[in-house]
Amino acid sequence: MPIQEECTAIPDVPRGPLCAYRSKAQFSWKDFRLVLEDKELVKIKYDIWRRLESEPLFSPVTATLSVDQQKERAARQVNRIADLELAPSEIYSKPYKYRVRYLMSINEALHAVCPSLSVKIALGVGLFTNSLLAMGTERHQDTYNKAWNREIITCLAITEVSHGSNTKRCRTTATYDPATQEFVIHTPDFEAAKCWIGNLGKTASIALLFAILYTADGENHGLQGFLVPIRDPKTLLPYPGVTVGDIGEKIGLNGIDNGFVMFNHYRIPRENLLNRTGDVTPEGVYESTFSEPGKILGAVLESFSAGRLGIMQESSNTLSHAAVIAVRYAALRKQFGTDRNGPEQSIIEYQLHQWRIFPYLAAACVLKVSVFAMTEIYLETVQKSQAESNGFELLTQIVSEIHALVSSSKPLVTWTARDAIQESREACGGHGYLRAANLGELRNNHDPSCTYEGDNNVLGQQASNWLIRQWKNAKVESPVGTASFITRRDAILNSDFEALLRKGVHIESPDFVSQCYEWLMCWLLKGSVAKMDEAGKVGLDTFTARNNCQVYRARDLSRAYAEYYALESFRSRCARADVKEELRPVLYRVYLLYGMWCLDRHMTTFYAGSFAKGSQFADAVRGTLLRMCGELKDSAVAIADALAPPDWVLNSVIAKSDGRLYENIQSVFMTNPGALERASWWKDVIPSKLKSKL
């Protein structure tokens, strides 16, 4: 068992019908949780949840609020969070890595309760202040302090109506006027309007805006950051020259007031230019001020990668919640049985149902661990860059590799969560369609994660491009080690399934999974480079050549790279000395289940590349996958307990930890407002022929 302090940080689950399966697990679910999550971070989350549970403003909503009510509720929650001071003051004097980890854990806990709230804080405080640190200087410290202390409501304005991913083609301009020492911000037409800006629709008073900087001589100095006042912070009325509004109802996350803004020759002081890397003199001369490259590099990394890591952390939790709901429901829901007139059995006993939901349970475990490991590397790199101004070349290599890793992993995690929610919804049948089951809210609120901070398909290309560079380089530059397999590519490509068996590599082993992945990535890399080279020989430009090798090549490569890293991270975590012996068998099954499930997705490629011939490889992968599903069945509910937040946070009537499925559903049915009352509009729907007889 965990030490007493750790044990008390995680509440016990109530006894009830789920204990029939809980008792079958050969391990402590609390010990299992402490493999998936750091014990200190677990304590932070439970402390946040305990404090918020007594706050009326954070009580679960039982019926859909109007869009305006959702915005108001989220805005009030942001203010209340500031009043609660969830992070102790001493946290802000701690080293960078510890401080950011602590704040990330708070945000994870908030996201589980209210996604709109956490996104508003992440955008308005976290991303805004990180960007200000990365691009601003001491002259912007006052704005930084006010944003951090929640004295002003802020936003980050990059995306325009006609440009998102291709930020370099944004068309909002900032032209310097030396006569008044001001920048003139202007929106040339509606397509250049900034849009989808979180917090901007109703509440933000200042934006960190990206615009093309022009000096008075007409020279274009590229995209730069500016602090641009939008509204009077005391009245929230827009300033003259600013047209700002809300973009309207969305599919989900309607607590966030996404907005649009247009500027009509709107003037701001020269000092509002974020001048870390470049500045304009009072006379109007643009000067580059790039210095201390190591620190600049780390600041840029922090600005652009922190948001994606936060999305992955939140998405891995969303994935966990969906898997928990599906598993608990499957253990309780009984249908059919071996004897038509005999007792029914839980649907978790059926192999088809296990095959549908257990891979997502395993994915939740593996991806939670890998996102943690990735964040560790990232935070350590930023902390190192802040402490050192030397070692620029090494830092550049690490930053490039981390960027590739994040760019491939963000699509993997968010897509897996998206698919898990839908499969869980269907696996829970009609009851899964209840609003009270919470799967619909999970789906709608998670969906934008697949496109914000980079559309997944576009983002993945950045990872495949980095891998292709490593393949073509004379020397592989992979300080983190995620691409070191490329140095062995000849031996890897000369191997195949039968060769692995001859070497004595056991099919049901991490070595088998790892070596299959290394062959897969090398084959995809070789094919991608060959196709690009062929395109070059017939006169196609590099841009077109890259685009034409995405489908069945680079896109698959990016996903395989992320899966490989996730599996290796989980394998490394499970090998640590602090993992108790009784946990190792179930962790091994989780690894193999996720690994074989992922390999099965790439089955066509293994055969296309002649890694496998005949049915033996497919039979081995799929047979192991199904066997691991069966072996994980008795552990599934305990694993779900290890992944689950408190009931009030999970907020699912079909997955409460007490296991009283039908009693809980009855309560929802009976207490639904108006459920047992005659409709107020009953007279209007009586058939007209019947009315004439009354």
C-alpha positions as CSV (number, residue, x, y, z in Angstrom):
1,M,0.0,0.0,0.0
2,P,1.1,3.6,-0.5
3,I,2.4,5.4,2.5
4,Q,-0.3,6.9,4.7
5,E,0.1,10.5,3.5
6,E,-0.4,9.4,-0.1
7,C,-3.2,7.1,0.8
8,T,-5.3,9.7,2.5
9,A,-4.8,12.1,-0.4
10,I,-6.8,9.8,-2.6
11,P,-10.3,9.1,-1.3
12,D,-11.6,5.6,-1.0
13,V,-14.4,4.5,-3.3
14,P,-17.7,3.5,-1.8
15,R,-18.8,-0.1,-1.5
16,G,-21.4,-1.3,-3.9
17,P,-22.1,-3.5,-7.0
18,L,-18.8,-2.6,-8.6
19,C,-17.0,-4.4,-5.8
20,A,-17.7,-7.7,-7.6
21,Y,-15.1,-6.7,-10.1
22,R,-12.9,-4.6,-7.9
23,S,-12.3,-7.7,-5.7
24,K,-10.9,-9.6,-8.7
25,A,-7.9,-7.2,-9.1
26,Q,-4.6,-8.4,-7.7
27,F,-3.3,-5.0,-6.9
28,S,-4.2,-1.7,-5.1
29,W,-5.8,0.8,-7.5
30,K,-4.3,3.6,-5.5
31,D,-0.8,2.2,-6.1
32,F,-1.6,1.9,-9.8
33,R,-2.6,5.6,-9.9
34,L,0.7,6.6,-8.4
35,V,2.5,5.0,-11.3
36,L,0.4,7.0,-13.8
37,E,0.7,10.3,-11.9
38,D,3.2,11.9,-9.6
39,K,2.1,11.7,-6.0
40,E,2.6,15.4,-5.4
41,L,0.5,16.4,-8.4
42,V,-2.3,13.9,-7.4
43,K,-2.4,15.7,-4.0
44,I,-2.7,19.1,-5.7
45,K,-5.7,17.9,-7.9
46,Y,-7.6,16.4,-5.0
47,D,-7.0,19.5,-2.9
48,I,-8.5,21.7,-5.7
49,W,-11.5,19.4,-6.2
50,R,-12.2,19.3,-2.4
51,R,-12.1,23.1,-2.3
52,L,-14.3,23.6,-5.3
53,E,-16.9,20.9,-4.3
54,S,-18.2,23.3,-1.6
55,E,-18.5,26.2,-4.0
56,P,-22.0,26.7,-5.4
57,L,-20.7,28.3,-8.6
58,F,-18.9,25.0,-9.5
59,S,-21.8,22.7,-8.8
60,P,-22.6,20.5,-11.9
61,V,-25.3,22.0,-14.2
62,T,-28.2,19.6,-14.8
63,A,-29.7,21.3,-17.8
64,T,-28.2,23.2,-20.7
65,L,-27.8,26.9,-20.0
66,S,-28.3,29.6,-22.7
67,V,-25.1,30.7,-24.4
68,D,-25.1,34.0,-22.6
69,Q,-25.6,32.2,-19.2
70,Q,-22.7,29.9,-20.0
71,K,-20.4,32.9,-20.7
72,E,-21.5,34.7,-17.6
73,R,-21.0,31.5,-15.5
74,A,-17.5,31.0,-16.8
75,A,-16.6,34.6,-16.3
76,R,-17.8,34.5,-12.7
77,Q,-15.9,31.3,-12.1
78,V,-12.7,33.0,-13.4
79,N,-13.2,35.8,-10.8
80,R,-13.9,33.3,-8.1
81,I,-10.8,31.3,-8.8
82,A,-8.8,34.5,-8.4
83,D,-10.4,35.1,-5.0
84,L,-9.7,31.5,-3.9
85,E,-6.0,31.8,-4.5
86,L,-5.6,28.1,-5.3
87,A,-1.8,28.4,-5.6
88,P,0.0,29.4,-2.4
89,S,2.0,32.6,-2.7
90,E,5.3,30.8,-2.1
91,I,4.8,28.8,-5.3
92,Y,5.8,31.9,-7.4
93,S,9.3,32.0,-5.8
94,K,10.0,28.4,-6.6
95,P,12.2,27.2,-9.5
96,Y,10.6,27.4,-13.0
97,K,9.9,23.7,-13.4
98,Y,8.3,23.2,-10.0
99,R,6.2,26.4,-10.4
100,V,4.9,25.6,-13.8
101,R,4.2,21.9,-12.9
102,Y,2.1,23.1,-10.0
103,L,0.1,25.6,-12.1
104,M,-0.4,23.0,-14.8
105,S,-1.9,20.6,-12.3
106,I,-4.3,23.3,-11.1
107,N,-5.4,23.8,-14.6
108,E,-5.9,20.1,-15.2
109,A,-8.1,19.9,-12.1
110,L,-10.1,23.0,-13.3
111,H,-10.5,21.6,-16.8
112,A,-12.0,18.4,-15.4
113,V,-14.7,20.5,-13.6
114,C,-15.3,23.1,-16.3
115,P,-13.4,23.1,-19.6
116,S,-14.5,26.7,-20.5
117,L,-13.1,28.0,-17.2
118,S,-9.7,26.4,-17.6
119,V,-9.4,27.5,-21.3
120,K,-10.3,31.1,-20.3
121,I,-7.6,31.1,-17.7
122,A,-5.1,29.3,-19.9
123,L,-5.6,31.8,-22.7
124,G,-6.0,34.9,-20.6
125,V,-3.3,34.3,-18.0
126,G,-1.1,31.4,-19.0
127,L,-0.6,31.9,-22.7
128,F,-0.8,35.7,-22.6
129,T,1.8,36.0,-19.9
130,N,4.1,33.3,-21.4
131,S,3.9,35.1,-24.8
132,L,4.6,38.5,-23.1
133,L,7.6,37.0,-21.3
134,A,8.9,35.5,-24.6
135,M,8.5,38.7,-26.7
136,G,8.3,41.6,-24.3
137,T,10.8,43.4,-22.1
138,E,10.8,45.3,-18.8
139,R,8.7,48.1,-20.3
140,H,5.8,45.6,-20.5
141,Q,6.1,44.4,-16.9
142,D,3.2,46.4,-15.6
143,T,0.8,44.7,-18.1
144,Y,2.3,41.4,-17.2
145,N,1.7,42.0,-13.5
146,K,-1.9,43.1,-14.0
147,A,-2.6,40.1,-16.2
148,W,-1.1,37.7,-13.7
149,N,-3.0,39.2,-10.8
150,R,-6.3,39.1,-12.8
151,E,-6.6,42.9,-12.7
152,I,-7.2,43.0,-16.4
153,I,-8.9,40.5,-18.8
154,T,-6.5,39.6,-21.7
155,C,-6.5,37.7,-24.9
156,L,-4.1,36.6,-27.6
157,A,-5.1,37.7,-31.1
158,I,-3.4,35.8,-33.9
159,T,-5.9,34.0,-36.2
160,E,-7.7,36.0,-38.9
161,V,-10.9,35.2,-40.8
162,S,-8.9,34.0,-43.9
163,H,-5.7,32.8,-42.2
164,G,-5.0,30.5,-39.3
165,S,-2.1,28.0,-39.7
166,N,-0.3,30.3,-42.1
167,T,0.3,33.1,-39.7
168,K,2.9,34.7,-41.9
169,R,0.2,35.7,-44.3
170,C,-1.9,37.5,-41.8
171,R,-2.9,41.0,-43.0
172,T,-3.6,43.2,-40.0
173,T,-1.0,46.0,-40.2
174,A,0.8,48.2,-37.7
175,T,2.4,51.2,-39.4
176,Y,4.8,53.4,-37.4
177,D,4.1,57.2,-37.5
178,P,7.3,59.0,-36.3
179,A,5.4,62.3,-36.1
180,T,3.4,61.1,-33.1
181,Q,5.6,58.1,-32.1
182,E,2.6,55.8,-32.5
183,F,1.7,52.6,-34.4
184,V,-1.4,52.8,-36.5
185,I,-3.3,49.5,-36.3
186,H,-5.5,48.8,-39.3
187,T,-7.7,46.0,-40.7
188,P,-7.8,46.4,-44.5
189,D,-11.0,44.3,-44.9
190,F,-13.1,41.7,-43.2
191,E,-10.9,38.8,-44.2
192,A,-8.2,40.3,-42.1
193,A,-10.3,40.7,-39.0
194,K,-8.9,38.9,-36.0
195,C,-11.4,36.1,-35.1
196,W,-11.9,33.1,-32.8
197,I,-10.1,35.0,-30.1
198,G,-10.9,33.5,-26.7
199,N,-12.0,36.1,-24.1
200,L,-12.4,38.8,-26.8
201,G,-16.1,38.5,-27.5
202,K,-17.4,40.1,-24.3
203,T,-14.8,40.6,-21.7
204,A,-11.1,41.3,-22.8
205,S,-9.8,44.8,-22.3
206,I,-6.4,44.3,-23.9
207,A,-5.1,42.0,-26.6
208,L,-1.6,40.7,-27.4
209,L,-2.1,41.2,-31.2
210,F,0.1,40.0,-34.0
211,A,0.3,42.3,-37.0
212,I,2.7,43.1,-39.9
213,L,5.0,45.9,-38.8
214,Y,5.7,48.6,-41.4
215,T,8.0,51.5,-40.8
216,A,7.3,54.9,-42.4
217,D,9.5,54.1,-45.4
218,G,7.0,51.3,-46.3
219,E,9.4,48.5,-45.4
220,N,7.7,45.3,-44.2
221,H,9.4,43.9,-41.0
222,G,7.2,40.8,-40.7
223,L,4.8,39.7,-38.0
224,Q,5.3,41.3,-34.6
225,G,3.5,41.4,-31.3
226,F,1.8,44.5,-29.9
227,L,-0.2,45.2,-26.8
228,V,-3.5,46.7,-28.0
229,P,-6.1,48.1,-25.6
230,I,-9.6,47.0,-26.8
231,R,-12.1,48.1,-24.1
232,D,-12.2,50.4,-21.1
233,P,-11.4,47.9,-18.3
234,K,-13.9,49.7,-16.0
235,T,-16.9,49.8,-18.4
236,L,-15.9,47.1,-20.9
237,L,-17.0,49.5,-23.7
238,P,-14.8,49.4,-26.8
239,Y,-12.5,52.3,-27.6
240,P,-13.2,54.5,-30.7
241,G,-11.6,52.9,-33.8
242,V,-12.2,49.4,-32.5
243,T,-15.1,47.2,-33.7
244,V,-15.3,44.2,-31.5
245,G,-18.0,41.5,-31.1
246,D,-18.8,37.9,-30.2
247,I,-18.7,35.3,-33.1
248,G,-21.8,33.5,-31.7
249,E,-22.8,30.0,-30.5
250,K,-20.4,27.2,-31.1
251,I,-20.7,23.4,-31.0
252,G,-19.3,23.4,-27.4
253,L,-17.2,25.4,-24.9
254,N,-19.8,28.2,-25.1
255,G,-18.5,29.6,-21.7
256,I,-15.6,31.0,-23.7
257,D,-16.5,34.3,-25.4
258,N,-14.7,33.9,-28.7
259,G,-14.7,37.2,-30.6
260,F,-13.7,39.1,-33.6
261,V,-12.1,42.6,-33.9
262,M,-11.4,45.1,-36.6
263,F,-9.3,48.3,-36.3
264,N,-9.8,51.5,-38.2
265,H,-6.5,53.4,-38.2
266,Y,-6.4,52.8,-34.4
267,R,-3.3,54.3,-32.7
268,I,-1.2,52.8,-29.9
269,P,2.0,54.1,-28.2
270,R,5.4,53.0,-29.7
271,E,6.2,51.3,-26.4
272,N,3.4,48.8,-27.0
273,L,5.5,47.0,-29.5
274,L,6.9,43.8,-27.9
275,N,10.6,44.4,-28.4
276,R,12.5,41.4,-27.2
277,T,13.9,40.6,-30.7
278,G,13.4,43.9,-32.5
279,D,12.4,47.5,-31.8
280,V,11.6,50.8,-33.6
281,T,13.4,53.9,-32.5
282,P,11.4,57.1,-31.9
283,E,12.7,58.3,-35.3
284,G,11.2,55.2,-37.0
285,V,14.3,53.0,-37.6
286,Y,13.8,49.3,-37.1
287,E,16.6,47.7,-35.0
288,S,17.2,44.1,-34.3
289,T,17.9,43.6,-30.6
290,F,18.3,39.8,-30.6
291,S,20.7,38.8,-27.7
292,E,21.3,36.0,-25.3
293,P,20.2,33.3,-27.8
294,G,19.8,30.5,-25.2
295,K,17.3,32.5,-23.2
296,I,15.4,33.7,-26.3
297,L,15.2,30.1,-27.6
298,G,13.7,28.9,-24.3
299,A,11.2,31.7,-24.2
300,V,10.0,31.0,-27.7
301,L,9.8,27.3,-26.9
302,E,7.7,28.1,-23.8
303,S,5.4,30.4,-25.7
304,F,4.6,28.0,-28.5
305,S,4.8,24.5,-26.9
306,A,3.2,25.2,-23.5
307,G,-0.3,25.5,-24.9
308,R,0.0,22.2,-26.8
309,L,1.3,20.4,-23.8
310,G,-1.7,21.8,-21.8
311,I,-4.1,20.5,-24.4
312,M,-2.5,17.1,-24.2
313,Q,-2.7,17.0,-20.5
314,E,-6.4,17.9,-20.6
315,S,-7.1,15.5,-23.5
316,S,-5.5,12.6,-21.7
317,N,-7.8,13.3,-18.8
318,T,-10.8,13.5,-21.1
319,L,-9.8,10.2,-22.6
320,S,-9.5,8.8,-19.1
321,H,-13.0,10.0,-18.2
322,A,-14.6,8.5,-21.3
323,A,-12.8,5.1,-20.6
324,V,-13.9,5.2,-17.0
325,I,-17.6,5.7,-17.9
326,A,-17.5,2.9,-20.5
327,V,-15.8,0.4,-18.2
328,R,-17.9,1.1,-15.1
329,Y,-21.1,0.9,-17.2
330,A,-19.9,-2.3,-18.9
331,A,-19.4,-3.9,-15.5
332,L,-22.9,-3.1,-14.3
333,R,-25.0,-3.5,-17.5
334,K,-26.2,-7.0,-17.9
335,Q,-27.5,-8.4,-21.2
336,F,-28.1,-12.1,-22.3
337,G,-26.2,-15.1,-21.0
338,T,-25.2,-18.7,-21.8
339,D,-28.7,-19.9,-20.7
340,R,-31.6,-18.1,-22.4
341,N,-33.6,-18.4,-19.2
342,G,-30.7,-18.1,-16.8
343,P,-28.9,-15.2,-15.3
344,E,-27.7,-12.4,-17.6
345,Q,-24.0,-11.5,-17.6
346,S,-22.3,-8.1,-17.6
347,I,-21.4,-6.9,-21.1
348,I,-17.8,-6.5,-19.9
349,E,-17.6,-10.3,-20.3
350,Y,-18.1,-10.2,-24.0
351,Q,-15.0,-10.2,-26.1
352,L,-16.4,-7.8,-28.7
353,H,-17.1,-5.3,-26.0
354,Q,-13.7,-5.7,-24.4
355,W,-12.1,-5.1,-27.9
356,R,-14.1,-2.0,-28.3
357,I,-13.4,-0.2,-24.9
358,F,-10.3,-1.8,-23.3
359,P,-7.8,-0.4,-25.9
360,Y,-9.0,3.1,-24.8
361,L,-8.5,2.2,-21.2
362,A,-5.0,1.1,-22.0
363,A,-4.4,4.2,-24.1
364,A,-5.5,6.4,-21.2
365,C,-2.8,4.9,-19.0
366,V,0.0,5.0,-21.6
367,L,-0.7,8.5,-22.9
368,K,-1.1,9.9,-19.4
369,V,2.4,8.7,-18.6
370,S,3.9,9.8,-21.9
371,V,2.5,13.3,-21.7
372,F,4.0,13.6,-18.2
373,A,7.4,12.4,-19.5
374,M,7.2,14.9,-22.5
375,T,6.3,17.7,-20.1
376,E,9.3,16.9,-17.9
377,I,11.7,17.1,-20.9
378,Y,10.1,20.4,-22.0
379,L,10.2,22.0,-18.6
380,E,13.8,21.0,-18.0
381,T,14.8,22.4,-21.3
382,V,13.1,25.7,-20.7
383,Q,14.6,25.9,-17.2
384,K,18.1,25.2,-18.6
385,S,17.7,27.8,-21.3
386,Q,16.8,30.4,-18.7
387,A,19.8,29.5,-16.6
388,E,22.4,29.4,-19.4
389,S,23.1,31.5,-22.4
390,N,25.7,29.1,-23.8
391,G,25.2,25.8,-25.4
392,F,23.1,27.4,-28.1
393,E,23.6,24.7,-30.7
394,L,22.6,21.9,-28.3
395,L,19.6,23.8,-27.1
396,T,18.6,24.4,-30.7
397,Q,18.7,20.6,-31.4
398,I,16.7,19.9,-28.3
399,V,14.1,22.5,-29.1
400,S,13.7,21.1,-32.6
401,E,13.2,17.6,-31.3
402,I,10.7,18.6,-28.6
403,H,8.8,20.6,-31.2
404,A,8.6,17.5,-33.4
405,L,7.6,15.4,-30.5
406,V,4.8,17.8,-29.4
407,S,3.7,18.3,-33.0
408,S,3.1,14.5,-33.5
409,S,1.8,13.8,-30.0
410,K,-0.8,16.5,-29.8
411,P,-2.7,14.9,-32.8
412,L,-2.3,11.4,-31.3
413,V,-3.6,12.3,-27.9
414,T,-6.5,14.5,-29.1
415,W,-7.6,12.1,-31.8
416,T,-7.5,9.2,-29.4
417,A,-9.6,11.1,-26.9
418,R,-12.1,12.0,-29.6
419,D,-12.5,8.4,-30.7
420,A,-12.7,7.1,-27.2
421,I,-15.6,9.4,-26.4
422,Q,-17.6,8.3,-29.4
423,E,-16.9,4.6,-28.9
424,S,-17.8,4.9,-25.2
425,R,-21.0,6.7,-26.1
426,E,-22.0,3.9,-28.4
427,A,-20.8,1.2,-26.0
428,C,-23.1,2.7,-23.3
429,G,-26.1,2.4,-25.6
430,G,-29.1,4.6,-25.2
431,H,-28.2,5.6,-21.6
432,G,-24.9,6.9,-23.0
433,Y,-26.9,9.4,-25.0
434,L,-28.3,11.0,-21.8
435,R,-27.0,14.4,-21.1
436,A,-26.5,13.2,-17.5
437,A,-24.1,10.5,-18.8
438,N,-21.8,13.4,-19.6
439,L,-20.3,11.8,-22.8
440,G,-22.0,14.4,-25.0
441,E,-20.5,17.3,-23.0
442,L,-17.1,15.6,-23.1
443,R,-17.4,15.2,-26.9
444,N,-18.5,18.8,-27.6
445,N,-16.0,20.4,-25.3
446,H,-13.1,18.2,-26.4
447,D,-13.7,18.6,-30.2
448,P,-11.9,21.9,-30.7
449,S,-8.7,20.4,-29.2
450,C,-8.3,18.7,-32.6
451,T,-7.9,22.0,-34.3
452,Y,-6.8,24.7,-31.9
453,E,-3.1,25.3,-31.3
454,G,-2.6,23.8,-34.8
455,D,-4.9,21.6,-36.9
456,N,-3.8,18.1,-36.3
457,N,-3.0,17.1,-39.9
458,V,-1.0,20.3,-40.5
459,L,0.8,20.0,-37.1
460,G,1.8,16.4,-37.8
461,Q,3.7,17.5,-40.9
462,Q,6.1,19.5,-38.8
463,A,7.1,16.3,-37.0
464,S,7.5,14.3,-40.2
465,N,9.6,17.1,-41.8
466,W,12.0,16.9,-38.8
467,L,12.3,13.1,-39.0
468,I,13.0,13.4,-42.8
469,R,15.7,15.9,-42.0
470,Q,17.3,13.5,-39.6
471,W,17.1,10.7,-42.2
472,K,18.8,12.8,-44.8
473,N,21.4,14.4,-42.5
474,A,24.9,12.9,-42.3
475,K,24.5,12.9,-38.5
476,V,21.3,12.3,-36.6
477,E,20.7,15.2,-34.2
478,S,18.4,13.7,-31.5
479,P,19.6,14.7,-28.0
480,V,16.4,13.3,-26.4
481,G,16.9,10.0,-28.3
482,T,13.5,9.8,-30.0
483,A,15.1,9.4,-33.4
484,S,18.3,7.5,-32.5
485,F,16.9,4.4,-34.2
486,I,17.7,6.1,-37.5
487,T,21.4,5.4,-36.9
488,R,20.6,1.7,-37.2
489,R,18.3,2.0,-40.2
490,D,20.2,-0.5,-42.5
491,A,20.0,-3.3,-40.0
492,I,16.4,-2.4,-39.1
493,L,15.2,-2.5,-42.8
494,N,17.0,-5.7,-43.4
495,S,14.9,-7.4,-40.7
496,D,11.3,-8.6,-40.9
497,F,8.8,-10.6,-38.8
498,E,10.4,-13.9,-39.4
499,A,13.9,-12.5,-38.6
500,L,12.6,-11.3,-35.3
501,L,11.3,-14.7,-34.5
502,R,14.6,-16.3,-35.5
503,K,16.4,-14.0,-33.2
504,G,14.3,-15.2,-30.3
505,V,12.2,-12.0,-29.9
506,H,9.1,-13.1,-28.1
507,I,5.9,-11.8,-29.7
508,E,4.3,-10.9,-26.4
509,S,7.2,-8.6,-25.3
510,P,8.0,-4.9,-25.4
511,D,11.1,-5.7,-27.5
512,F,8.8,-7.1,-30.2
513,V,6.6,-4.0,-30.2
514,S,9.5,-1.7,-30.2
515,Q,11.3,-3.4,-33.1
516,C,8.2,-3.5,-35.2
517,Y,7.8,0.2,-34.7
518,E,11.4,0.9,-35.6
519,W,11.0,-1.0,-38.9
520,L,7.7,0.8,-39.6
521,M,9.2,4.3,-39.1
522,C,12.3,3.5,-41.2
523,W,10.2,2.1,-44.0
524,L,7.9,5.1,-44.0
525,L,10.9,7.4,-43.9
526,K,12.6,5.7,-46.7
527,G,9.5,5.8,-48.8
528,S,8.8,9.4,-48.0
529,V,12.3,10.5,-49.0
530,A,12.2,8.5,-52.1
531,K,8.9,9.9,-53.2
532,M,10.1,13.5,-52.6
533,D,13.3,12.8,-54.5
534,E,11.4,11.5,-57.5
535,A,9.2,14.6,-57.4
536,G,12.3,16.7,-57.5
537,K,13.7,14.9,-60.5
538,V,10.6,15.7,-62.5
539,G,10.8,19.4,-61.6
540,L,8.3,19.7,-58.7
541,D,9.2,22.2,-56.0
542,T,9.9,21.1,-52.4
543,F,6.5,22.4,-51.2
544,T,4.5,20.3,-53.7
545,A,6.8,17.3,-53.2
546,R,6.2,17.4,-49.4
547,N,2.4,17.8,-49.8
548,N,2.3,14.9,-52.2
549,C,3.9,12.4,-49.8
550,Q,1.6,13.0,-46.9
551,V,-1.1,10.4,-47.5
552,Y,0.1,6.8,-46.7
553,R,3.6,8.2,-46.0
554,A,4.4,11.2,-43.8
555,R,1.0,11.4,-42.0
556,D,1.4,7.7,-40.9
557,L,5.0,8.4,-40.0
558,S,4.1,11.2,-37.6
559,R,1.5,9.1,-35.9
560,A,3.8,6.1,-35.6
561,Y,6.5,8.3,-34.1
562,A,4.2,9.6,-31.4
563,E,2.9,6.1,-30.6
564,Y,6.5,4.8,-30.4
565,Y,7.4,7.6,-28.0
566,A,4.3,6.9,-25.9
567,L,5.1,3.2,-25.6
568,E,8.8,3.7,-24.8
569,S,7.8,6.3,-22.1
570,F,5.4,3.9,-20.5
571,R,7.9,1.0,-20.7
572,S,10.5,3.2,-19.0
573,R,8.1,4.3,-16.3
574,C,7.1,0.7,-15.5
575,A,10.7,-0.4,-15.2
576,R,11.4,2.0,-12.4
577,A,12.3,0.7,-8.9
578,D,9.3,2.4,-7.2
579,V,6.8,0.2,-9.1
580,K,5.6,-2.6,-6.8
581,E,5.9,-6.1,-8.0
582,E,2.2,-6.9,-7.8
583,L,1.6,-4.0,-10.4
584,R,4.0,-5.3,-13.0
585,P,1.8,-8.0,-14.5
586,V,-1.1,-5.6,-15.1
587,L,1.1,-2.8,-16.4
588,Y,2.7,-5.4,-18.8
589,R,-0.8,-6.2,-20.1
590,V,-1.7,-2.5,-20.5
591,Y,1.5,-2.0,-22.5
592,L,0.9,-5.0,-24.8
593,L,-2.8,-4.2,-25.3
594,Y,-2.1,-0.6,-26.4
595,G,1.0,-1.7,-28.4
596,M,-0.8,-4.4,-30.3
597,W,-3.8,-2.2,-30.9
598,C,-1.6,0.4,-32.4
599,L,0.4,-2.1,-34.5
600,D,-3.0,-3.4,-35.8
601,R,-3.8,0.1,-37.2
602,H,-0.6,-0.1,-39.3
603,M,-1.2,-3.7,-40.5
604,T,-1.5,-2.7,-44.2
605,T,1.9,-1.0,-44.1
606,F,3.7,-4.0,-42.6
607,Y,2.4,-6.1,-45.5
608,A,3.0,-3.4,-48.1
609,G,6.6,-3.2,-47.1
610,S,7.1,-7.0,-47.0
611,F,7.8,-7.0,-43.3
612,A,5.2,-9.8,-43.1
613,K,3.9,-12.4,-45.5
614,G,1.0,-14.7,-45.0
615,S,-1.3,-14.5,-42.0
616,Q,1.1,-15.3,-39.2
617,F,2.0,-11.7,-38.3
618,A,-1.6,-10.5,-38.4
619,D,-2.7,-13.5,-36.4
620,A,0.0,-12.9,-33.8
621,V,-0.8,-9.2,-33.3
622,R,-4.6,-9.7,-33.3
623,G,-4.4,-12.8,-31.2
624,T,-2.3,-11.1,-28.6
625,L,-4.6,-8.1,-28.6
626,L,-7.7,-10.2,-27.9
627,R,-5.8,-12.3,-25.3
628,M,-4.7,-9.1,-23.5
629,C,-8.3,-7.9,-23.5
630,G,-9.4,-11.1,-21.8
631,E,-6.6,-11.0,-19.3
632,L,-7.3,-7.3,-18.4
633,K,-11.0,-7.9,-17.8
634,D,-10.7,-8.6,-14.0
635,S,-8.4,-5.6,-13.6
636,A,-10.5,-3.1,-15.7
637,V,-12.7,-1.6,-13.0
638,A,-9.7,-1.1,-10.7
639,I,-7.8,0.6,-13.5
640,A,-10.8,2.8,-14.1
641,D,-10.8,3.7,-10.4
642,A,-7.2,4.7,-10.7
643,L,-8.0,7.0,-13.6
644,A,-11.3,8.4,-12.3
645,P,-11.7,11.8,-10.6
646,P,-14.3,12.2,-7.8
647,D,-17.9,11.5,-8.8
648,W,-19.0,15.1,-8.8
649,V,-16.2,15.9,-11.3
650,L,-16.8,12.9,-13.6
651,N,-20.5,14.0,-13.4
652,S,-21.9,10.8,-15.1
653,V,-25.1,9.2,-13.8
654,I,-24.1,5.9,-15.4
655,A,-20.6,5.7,-14.0
656,K,-20.8,6.7,-10.3
657,S,-18.3,4.9,-8.1
658,D,-21.1,3.5,-5.9
659,G,-22.1,1.3,-8.8
660,R,-25.9,1.9,-8.2
661,L,-26.6,2.3,-11.9
662,Y,-30.3,2.0,-12.1
663,E,-31.0,3.8,-8.8
664,N,-29.0,6.7,-10.1
665,I,-30.7,6.7,-13.4
666,Q,-34.1,6.6,-11.6
667,S,-33.1,9.6,-9.6
668,V,-32.2,11.6,-12.7
669,F,-35.5,10.6,-14.4
670,M,-37.7,11.4,-11.5
671,T,-36.0,14.7,-10.5
672,N,-35.7,16.1,-14.0
673,P,-37.6,19.5,-13.8
674,G,-41.1,19.0,-15.2
675,A,-40.6,15.3,-15.8
676,L,-43.9,14.4,-14.1
677,E,-45.9,17.5,-15.0
678,R,-48.2,18.1,-17.8
679,A,-46.7,20.3,-20.5
680,S,-47.7,23.9,-20.3
681,W,-48.4,23.8,-24.0
682,W,-50.6,20.8,-23.8
683,K,-53.7,22.6,-25.3
684,D,-51.7,23.5,-28.4
685,V,-50.9,19.9,-29.3
686,I,-54.3,18.2,-28.9
687,P,-55.2,16.9,-32.4
688,S,-57.7,19.4,-34.0
689,K,-60.2,16.6,-34.7
690,L,-60.3,15.8,-31.0
691,K,-60.6,19.5,-30.1
692,S,-63.8,19.8,-32.2
693,K,-65.4,17.1,-30.1
694,L,-64.7,18.8,-26.8
